[in-house]
């Protein structure tokens, strides 16, 4: 029979890396999103189609 494969353990450094990337992307999004706003930009894109 096949032996079950063990998954690698998730270390705290992996979790912190994911939190760091998520926070960086969120801050970048907030920093560059001040001009149009999410909904206005989406409606502009839909109107241009």
N, C-alpha and C positions, 0 to 999 in steps of 0.2 A: 504494500500500500504506500501511497504517497505520504510523506511526512509534512505536516503543516509548516509553512514558512513563517518565520517571525518577522514582524515589521520592525523597522528601526525605531528606537525610542525618540520621542520628541523632547528635545532639551530646552531649558529656559532661554538659551541664546537664540534658538530658532524662533521661539514665540516673540521674543523682543525684536528680532529682525523683521518679522511680519508686522508687528505693531509700528515699528519705525517707518517702514515703507508706506503703510496705510496712512499714518499721520502726515508724512511728507506729501503724499498725493492729495490729501484733503486740504492741507495748507496751501499747496500750489493752486488747487482749484479755487479756493476762496480768494487768493491773491489776484488771480487773473479774471475772475468772474464779475468784477464790479461794474464793467462798462454796460453790458446789455442785460444781464440777468438770464437765468436758465430758460424760463418760459418764453421770453421775447426772442431769444436766439433760436429756439426750436421753432417758433412760429415763423420767423424770418426764413429759416431753411425750408420749411414746408411750403411757404409762399413762393419760393424761388423755383420750385419744381415744375 
